[in-house]
Amino acid sequence: MSNKTFHMVSLGCAKNTVDSDSMAQLLAGNGYRAVAEARKASVLVVNTCGFIGPAKEESLRVLAELAAKKKKGQVLIAAGCLTQRYGIEVAQRVPGIDGILGTRRWMDIVDVVEGLRSNDHPEPRYHLPDAETVGSDEHGALRVSVQGGSAYIKIADGCRRPCAFCAIPLIKGTAVSRPIEAIAAEARTLQEYGVHEIIMIAQDTTDYGHDLSMKNGLARLLHELTRAAPQVDWFRIMYAYPGYVTDELIEVMATNKQVVHYLDMPLQHAHPLTLRRMRRPSNMDWVRSTLSKMRAAIPDLALRTTFIVGYPGETEEEFQALLDFVEEIRFDKVGAFKFSFEPGTTSEPLGDPVPAELKEERWNRLMEKQQQISLERNQAFVGRRLDVLIEGASEGISLGRSYRDAPEIDGLVIVEGEHPIGQMAEVQITGAMAYDLSGVAAGPLRILA
């Protein structure tokens, strides 16, 4: 086991992955070498997720497994969202943890590691300073995570929205936007790396720039990024907030060929009473009007949303309104979650009264309806040609994504033949499934990397 090696485990969402990669950059810049096997590392870091109950349990399980196999001389650090909120509880539940680092001070990872390695520490050491928001002193770390030909770039952290079910403001504090100049510099760096898709992420991308007194901040940021990195094929927007998709943003998406015709807007529900209990925007007329306006301006727009079923007080009538809305709007992609009770959130007094079996039944009904809609939306692309970013190839087929598919959460395009990874293929679509498309390469490949 080398003296300065580390093994990083990243759990949860892509936003967490960016934090993990940023910590890894800082460790590497201070002489630490990443290793793929935990047993070969002197430092073990788990970047935990604390968003919902199942994610918490997964984080605790991974920590317990590493703690049980920990060798003499190894140090185990629990970092991230779960430890920010429940640091003492995590250390009590998992004996063998040496250090606790919250998500608001991820940039202090090197100091925490060096402190643990230089002294005996019979008790866990806590690094949870009283920081109101996620720190902006990033020590030069790129706030990106490169995944093959794509990369996530974090444009802001924290959230100022009042959603009753969500603990993110308790974990990260209010929203803090990163300077346009820093994000543009990272986009240029990613372009130099050969990345051809940049996915902009934050808790709420459409809130970008509010704390900087910037009007239409996301539209302005897109203008700057496409100018800074003109060779990047796709800029993708995730986590838009209802009510904040402005006319200026729609215009940028409609007129700039680098901004993909894809929008992820988690709506969470469709019945006004449910939305009010969630403390979410409840003006469904605005939603319908905005989606109609977007589809008029961008006819090939791919729409993705997320819903919660089984929220406290959700009646059969309210759930049926959600099903009717899904049938009416006909989203390309839908993700669904069963409500997870979170202590400390403003929904806590509502409890968790909807039985688990009813949540499961409603989740199945929603996804069955959407599966048919997704299939029909996909079938409309048979006979058309799409640019596909090739991401894998073996056994006579290649796997890639079109503009309609965000990494990890959406579908794939299955292409006949093995095509080199890191190329963009023009693909003739020949088949459609509920989540995926299939086709054959119809034109010359463009090298991206």
N, C-alpha and C positions, 0 to 999 in steps of 0.2 A: 504494500500500500504506500503510494507516494505521499510525501509530506504535504504537498500543496495540490490536492485534487478535490473536485467537488462533483456531486451528483444531484441534479435538480429534477424534482417532480413537480409538474404544473397541473393543477386540477381546475375544473370549472371552465369558464368562458374564454373567448379570444382576448378579452381585455386583461384577464389574468395571465394569459400566455405572453402578452407584451411585457407585463411586469416581470415575469420570470426571465424572459430573454434580456431585459434591461439589467436585472441583478446578475445574470450570467456574464454580461459584458463587463460589469464593474469588477467582478471576481477575476475574470480573465485578464483585465487590465492591471491587476495587482498580483499577477504571477500564478494564479490558480488555473489548473487545467481541468476541463470538463471530461468526465468519464461516463460511459454508458452503463456500467455495472455498479450498483451501490456498494458491493463488498470491496471494490477497489478504491473507494473515495475516502478521504480523511474528513470531508465535510458533507453532510447530507442536508439538503434543503427541500422542504415540502411547501409549495405555495398553495395554501388551502383555499377552498371555496366555502362561503358561509351564507349563500343566498337562500337556499331552502333546505328543509330537513334531510332529504336523501343526500344532498351534496355535503352537508355537515358530517353525516355518518360515513360517507366515503372518505372524507379527509381524515377522520379519526381512525378509520380502519388502516389506511395507508401509513399513517404515523405509527400505529401500533405494530404493524408488520416490520417496519424499519427498526423500531426500537427493540423488538424482540431479537433481531439478528445483528444488532449493533456490536461491533468489535471494540476492543480496548484501543483507545486513541481516537476513535471516531467521535464527532460531535453531530448532534441532530438538532436542526433548527426548524421550528414550525413558524411559517410566515403567512402573510396574506389576510384575507377577509375574515376567516373564522377566528384567528387569533387576535385580530384587532378588537373584536367584540367580546370574545369569550376566552381571553388569554389564560387566566387563572384556571378556569374549568378545563381547558384543553390539557394543561400541564398536569392537573390532578387525574384526569381520565387516562392519560398515557404516560406512565412512569418511563423514564429514560430520555425524555426531551431535555435538551441542555439549554436551548435558547428560544425565546418567544419574540417575534418581530411582527409588528402590525403593518397593514398595507399602506398606512399614511406615511410611513418612513421606510419604504422599501429601499430607498437610496442609501441607507445606512448599513447595508448588508456587510460590507467589508469590515467596518468597525466592529460589528457584532461578532463576525467570525474571528477576527484577530483577538478580540477580548476573550472569547471562549477558549481559544487555543493557547493563550499565554498564561492562563491561571487555572487552578483547580476550581471546580464549580459544583460542589455537592448538591446545590439546589438550582433549579432552573433560573436563568437570568432573563429578566423581562426588559425589552426595549420598546416601550409603549409611551413615548413622551406625549404630553398634552398638546397635540397638534390639531387645530381646528379643521384643517383640510389636508388633502394629499399634498406633500411638499413639492415645490416647483424647482428646488435646487437639485437638478438631475445629474450633476457631476459628469456631464458630457455623454451620458448614455443615450443611444438612439432609442426612441420610444416606438420601436417597431418590432415585428416578428415576421421573419421571412419564411414562407412555406412554399418551397419550390419556385414556380414562376409568379407567385402571388405574395403579397405582404400586407399585414395589418399595420395601420399607423394610428396611434392614439392621439386624438386632437384635443381631448379634455378629460378631466377626471372629476368624480363626485357628481352630485345631482341636487337640484333645488326643487324638484317636483314633490307634491304632497301625497303620492300614491299610498293608500292606507295599508296595503299588503306588503310593502317593500321595505327592507332594512338597509338598503344601500346608503341613504343619507346618514343613518346612524353609524355605518361602517366607514364611510369615506368623507362625510361632510358635504358641504354645498359644492356646486359646480365651479371648477377653475379651468378656464380655457388656456391652452398653450399659445404662445405668440405665433402669428402667421409666418414670420421669418424662420422660426425654428422648424415648423412643419414643412415649409417649402424646401429648406435645406435638406431635410430627411428625404423628401420626395426625390430631390436630385441625386442623393446618394443611392436610393433604391433603383433609380434609373441606371446609374452606373453599374450596379450589381447585375443588371439584366432583368430586373423585375418588370413584368408587364401588366400586373393588376395590383392596384393599391386600394385597400378596403379601409375606409375611414370609420373608426369606432370611438364611441364614448357612451356614457350612460344615456345621453340624449344628444345626438349629433346636431339636431335642429336648434339646440340652445347655444351652439357655439358662438362665442363672442359677446354674449349678453353681459358677462361680468367685465368685459373690456369696453363697454358702452358702444358696441358695434351693432349697427342695424343690418339685417340680412347677412349675418356673419358667415353662415355656411355657404351661401351663394358667392360671397366675396372670396372665401377661402378656396372654393373650387376654381374660380377664375385664376387665382394666384398659382394654384398647384398645377393646373394644366399648362400655364405659361412656363412654370419652373421645370416641368418634366414632360415635354411634348412627345417624347418617344414612348411613354407609358400608354398602352392601349386602352386600359379600362380603369376608371375611378368609380368605385362602388360605395353607395351610401347605406349604412345600417342604422337601426335604432332611431328612426324619426318619431317625433312626438305629435299626436293629433292636435291640430290647431296652429302648428308652426311650420307647415309646408307652405311657403309664401309663393306669390306669383313670380317673384324673382328667381326662386329656386327652381320652379317648374320651367321657366324660360331657359335657365342654364342647362338643365337636363335635356330640354328639347332641341337646343341649338348647338351644344358642344359635343362633338362626336366622341370625345374621350370619356364623357360621363355616361356610364351605361344606363340603359333604359330599364332600371330595376330600382324598386324602393321597398325597403323593409320598414313598415310602420306598425308596431305592436299596438293593437286597439284594445285588447284584453276582454272586451265584451261588446255587446250591441244593444242591450236594453238600458235605457236612461237611469232607471232606478238602481240597477246593479252597479252601473258606472258611478253613480253618486255615492253609493256605499264604499266603492273603491277609491273615492276622491280622484276620479279620472274625468277628463272632459266628457260631457254627456250629451253634447249637441250632435245628434246623429245626422241632422240635416246638413251640418257643416261637412261631416265626413262624406256623405253622399255627393254633395256639391263639389268638394275638392277632388275626390276620386274621378268624378265625371269630367272635371276640368283637366285633370292630368291625362286621362285617356284620350280626350279630344286633342290635346297638344302633342301627346306621345302615343300614337296608336298601337305600337308594339310594346307598351309598358308591361313589365312583369311585376306584379304586386305580391308581396309577402306580408303576412300579419301573424300575430300570436294571440291566443285567447286563453282565459282561465275558466275552467268549469268547476262547479261545486263551491263557488264563493259563498260565504255565509249569507243566508237569506235568499239564495237563488231559488226561485220557484220554477215549477214546470213551465209556466207561462213565459217567464223571463228566459229560460233556456230555449224554448221554442222560438222566441224572437231572435236569438242568436242563430239558430239553424236557418230561419227564414232569411236573415241578413246574409249569411254565407251563400245561400242559394241565389239571392238577388245580385250580389256583387261579383261572385265568381272569381275569387282570388286564384292566382296561379299556385301559390304555396301557402299552407297554413301550418303553424305549429300550435300545439295545445298542451296545457299543463293542468293537472288537478291541484286545486288549492292546497297550499301547505301553510299550516298555522305557524306564525312567527311571533314569539313573545317580544314585547317591547315596541311593536309597530302600532300605529293608530287603529288597526283593525283588531287588536287583541281583545277589546271588550265584546266584540261580536262572537268570539269563540270559534268553534269549528263544528257547527251543528249538522252539516250535510254528511250523511253516512258515507263511508268509504266505498261501499258497493254501489251507491247511487252516483258518486263521482265517476267511478269506473264505467258505469253504464252510459252516462252522458258523454264521457270522453269517447267511448266507442261509437256512439251515434254520430257525434260531430265528425270524427275522423273518417267514418264510412261515407258520410255525405261528401266530405271534401275529397276523398279518394276518387270518387266518380267525376267530380268537377275537374280535378287535376288531370285525370285521364283525358277528358274531353278537351281541355286546354292544350294538352300535349299533342293530341291527335290533329289539331289544327296546324301543326308544324310539319306534318308528313308531306313530303314533296318540296319543302322549302330548303334553303341553304342557310347554315349558321356557321359563324366562326367559332371554333372550339379550341380551347387551350388544353393541349395534351399534357396529362399529369402522370400517367402510368401506362405501361405496356407489358404484356406477357401472354403466352399461349395463343398467339394469333389475333389478339384484340388490343385496342388501346382505350383508355378511359380519360375523359376530359370533361370540361364544363363550358357551357355557353354563357352568354350574358345573363341568362335567366336563372343561373344557379350560383348562389354564394357557396363558398367552401364549407364543408362539414355539416351544413344544415339542409341543403337542398339536394337535387338529384344530379345525375351524371349523363353524359352522352357516351354511348358505347360505340366505338368506331371499328369497323373491320380492318384487320391488318395491324402490325406493330409499327407505330410511328415514333420517332425519337421524342423523348420528353423535352419540353421546353420549346415546342413549336406550335404555331397556330395553324390549324387545318380548316379549310373550308369544307364543310361536311354536308352532303345531301342526306336529309333525314328520311329514313325509310320505315321506321317503326316507332311506336309510342306505347309506353307503359304508364302506370299511375304516377310514377316519380321520375322515370328515366326516359331518354330517347335513344334511338339507335340509328346508325347511318354508315355511309361510306365516304371516304375522302373524295371530294369532287374537284379539287384544284391543287396547285402547288403549295407546299408547306412553307411557312415563313418562320425562319429561325428567330426565336425570342431571346435566348440566352447568349 
